[in-house]
Amino acid sequence: MAALKLVCALVLCMLVVEPIATTTITCGDVTSKVAGCLSYLQNGGNVPKACCDGIRSLNNMARTTPDRQTVCGCLQAAAKAVKIKGNLAETLPAKCSVNIPYKISTSTNCKNVK
């Protein structure tokens, strides 16, 4: 009987904790995080600290494959909507010392991002 109570308590805890642990990243989240990068992406020059902070924060938020795929797609949509200079988006991870496991590019197949 005690074992059954323990199992029930564990299941209840999982039900309560799971919804809190699963958050979904939206394109709005992505846009707000990379907003500080816009001047760099359009004009070049020095990467603003706010841009690197946003890239770092976004990378930390994207912990799962679906999150990374969402971020990838949102970045592509934003890049297509706003005129950016050349391949400056691809340089952001290196310039901000952030390890992003895919190339930030409109040519990246986001479905293949892991």
Buried (B, 14 or more C-beta within 10 A) or exposed (E): EEEEEEEEEEEEEEEEEEEEEEEEBEBEBBBEBBEBBBBBBEEEEEBBEBBBEBBBBBBEBBEEEEBBBBBBBBBBBBBEEEEBEEEBBEBBBEBBEBEBEBEBBEEBEBEEBE
